[in-house]
Amino acid sequence: MSGHRKLQDLFTDLKLTREQRQRQPLVFAGENLLWVVGLRRCAGRRVSHTGNSVLRMKVLPICTARDK
């Protein structure tokens, strides 16, 4: 297996609704998907211990009027 998977296939397997799919945060580096926030990381982009720089991110939920 090549390690590639379509984002739509992941969402379908996890049984996400259309609204959940539309609101799902994604993190990209250029055109490369790095992280489906809270669900999966890209296997080829994991942190290694080679001394490379690392960007630490914290994702917080946003409360909107629709959520209340």
QUIVENUR-V509731 format. One record per run of one state. SS is the DSSP state (h for helix, s for strand, l for the rest). FROM is the first residue (numbers start at 1). TO is the last residue. Records with the same first field share a line. If there is no record, write none. Layout:
SS->FROM-TO + FROM-TO
//
This chain:
l->1-6 + 14-17 + 24-25 + 30-31 + 37-39 + 42-42 + 46-64 + 68-68
h->7-13 + 18-23 + 43-45 + 65-67
s->26-29 + 32-36 + 40-41
//
